[in-house]
């Protein structure tokens, strides 16, 4: 695992060296991976190399011609339904240890289709996820939403 810790960088008075360091860090992070933090403190690493492999897999088979945004969105929905099916009729069963292989398979399908949809629509995944997080931070301020599962309009 790659971990980077920066104690402080003063961006109010950028210096040439400070700017170079920030650009270098951004370049390395963009080159090697995108990180999405999850609630249990773990990290999911989606490497640029993996994203390129998904796109190359499609291109090697000349399937881009079939990947219109509508069809990719439908595929995401269908794969999400297959993931949901893993939990169908499970009652109060919330442990997924015995279902993990099927969960991995369906989650990978969903992520692959999301990558292909973002590529088809020329969207930067990192940028749109961060924009959505920023919007959600405004809708769900910590002081009103902490530990509460209500929709933002009900807070």
C-alpha positions as CSV (number, residue, x, y, z in Angstrom):
1,X,0.0,0.0,0.0
2,X,1.2,3.5,-0.8
3,X,0.6,6.1,1.9
4,X,1.4,9.8,1.7
5,X,1.2,12.1,4.7
6,X,1.7,15.9,4.4
7,X,1.8,17.8,7.6
8,X,1.3,21.2,6.1
9,X,1.6,23.2,2.9
10,X,1.0,26.9,2.9
11,X,-0.9,27.6,-0.3
12,X,-1.8,31.2,0.6
13,X,1.8,32.2,-0.2
14,X,3.0,29.6,-2.7
15,X,6.6,29.4,-3.5
16,X,8.3,28.0,-6.5
17,X,9.4,24.9,-4.5
18,X,6.1,24.5,-2.8
19,X,4.3,24.6,-6.1
20,X,6.6,22.1,-7.6
21,X,6.1,19.7,-4.7
22,X,2.3,20.0,-4.9
23,X,2.4,19.4,-8.7
24,X,4.7,16.4,-8.2
25,X,2.4,14.9,-5.6
26,X,-0.7,15.4,-7.7
27,X,1.1,13.9,-10.7
28,X,2.2,10.8,-8.8
29,X,-1.2,10.3,-7.2
30,X,-3.0,10.7,-10.6
31,X,-0.4,8.3,-12.2
32,X,-0.6,5.5,-9.7
33,X,-4.1,5.4,-8.3
34,X,-7.3,7.0,-7.2
35,X,-8.3,6.3,-3.6
36,X,-11.8,6.1,-2.2
37,X,-12.0,5.9,1.6
38,X,-14.6,3.6,3.0
39,X,-16.2,3.9,6.5
40,X,-14.4,1.0,8.2
41,X,-11.1,2.8,7.7
42,X,-10.0,0.6,4.8
43,X,-9.0,1.8,1.4
44,X,-10.1,0.7,-2.0
45,X,-7.4,1.3,-4.6
46,X,-8.4,1.6,-8.2
47,X,-5.2,2.0,-10.2
48,X,-5.1,3.9,-13.5
49,X,-3.6,0.7,-14.9
50,X,-6.8,-1.1,-14.0
51,X,-9.0,1.5,-15.6
52,X,-6.9,1.3,-18.8
53,X,-7.2,-2.5,-18.8
54,X,-11.0,-2.2,-18.6
55,X,-11.0,0.2,-21.6
56,X,-8.4,-1.9,-23.5
57,X,-10.5,-5.1,-22.9
58,X,-13.5,-3.3,-24.6
59,X,-11.4,-1.8,-27.4
60,X,-9.6,-5.1,-28.2
61,X,-13.0,-6.6,-28.9
62,X,-14.3,-3.6,-30.8
63,X,-17.2,-3.2,-28.4
64,X,-17.1,0.6,-28.0
65,X,-19.6,0.7,-30.9
66,X,-22.2,-1.0,-28.7
67,X,-21.5,1.1,-25.6
68,X,-23.9,4.0,-25.9
69,X,-24.4,5.8,-22.5
70,X,-28.0,4.5,-22.3
71,X,-26.9,0.9,-22.7
72,X,-24.1,1.3,-20.2
73,X,-26.5,2.9,-17.7
74,X,-28.9,0.0,-18.2
75,X,-26.1,-2.5,-17.7
76,X,-25.1,-0.8,-14.4
77,X,-28.7,-1.1,-13.2
78,X,-28.9,-4.7,-14.2
79,X,-25.6,-5.6,-12.5
80,X,-26.7,-3.7,-9.4
81,X,-29.9,-5.8,-9.4
82,X,-27.7,-8.9,-9.6
83,X,-25.8,-7.7,-6.6
84,X,-29.1,-7.1,-4.7
85,X,-30.2,-10.6,-5.6
86,X,-27.3,-11.9,-3.6
87,X,-29.1,-10.6,-0.5
88,X,-32.6,-11.6,-1.6
89,X,-34.5,-13.7,1.0
90,X,-31.7,-13.5,3.4
91,X,-33.9,-12.2,6.2
92,X,-31.9,-10.8,9.0
93,X,-28.7,-12.2,7.6
94,X,-26.3,-9.2,7.4
95,X,-23.1,-11.2,7.4
96,X,-21.8,-11.7,3.8
97,X,-18.8,-14.0,4.4
98,X,-20.4,-16.9,2.5
99,X,-21.6,-14.6,-0.3
100,X,-18.3,-12.7,-0.8
101,X,-17.3,-14.3,-4.1
102,X,-20.7,-13.4,-5.7
103,X,-20.5,-9.9,-4.2
104,X,-17.0,-9.4,-5.7
105,X,-18.1,-10.6,-9.1
106,X,-21.2,-8.3,-9.2
107,X,-19.4,-5.3,-7.7
108,X,-16.6,-5.7,-10.3
109,X,-19.2,-5.8,-13.1
110,X,-20.8,-2.6,-11.8
111,X,-17.4,-0.8,-11.4
112,X,-16.4,-1.9,-14.9
113,X,-19.5,-0.5,-16.5
114,X,-19.1,2.7,-14.5
115,X,-15.6,3.1,-15.9
116,X,-16.9,2.5,-19.4
117,X,-19.7,5.0,-19.0
118,X,-17.4,7.6,-17.6
119,X,-15.0,7.0,-20.6
120,X,-17.8,7.1,-23.1
121,X,-19.1,10.4,-21.7
122,X,-15.6,11.8,-21.3
123,X,-15.9,12.2,-17.5
124,X,-13.1,12.3,-15.0
125,X,-14.2,9.8,-12.3
126,X,-12.1,11.5,-9.6
127,X,-13.5,14.9,-10.4
128,X,-17.2,13.9,-10.5
129,X,-16.9,11.9,-7.3
130,X,-15.3,14.8,-5.5
131,X,-17.9,17.2,-6.9
132,X,-20.6,14.9,-5.6
133,X,-18.9,14.6,-2.2
134,X,-18.7,18.4,-2.0
135,X,-22.5,18.7,-2.8
136,X,-23.3,16.0,-0.2
137,X,-21.2,17.8,2.4
138,X,-23.5,20.9,1.9
139,X,-26.7,18.7,2.0
140,X,-25.6,16.7,5.0
141,X,-23.6,18.9,7.4
142,X,-22.0,16.9,10.2
143,X,-23.8,18.9,12.9
144,X,-27.2,18.0,11.5
145,X,-26.6,14.5,9.9
146,X,-24.2,12.8,12.3
147,X,-25.6,9.4,13.2
148,X,-28.9,10.2,11.4
149,X,-30.2,8.3,8.4
150,X,-32.8,10.8,7.3
151,X,-32.8,12.4,3.8
152,X,-31.3,15.9,3.7
153,X,-34.7,17.5,3.2
154,X,-35.8,16.0,6.5
155,X,-32.9,17.1,8.7
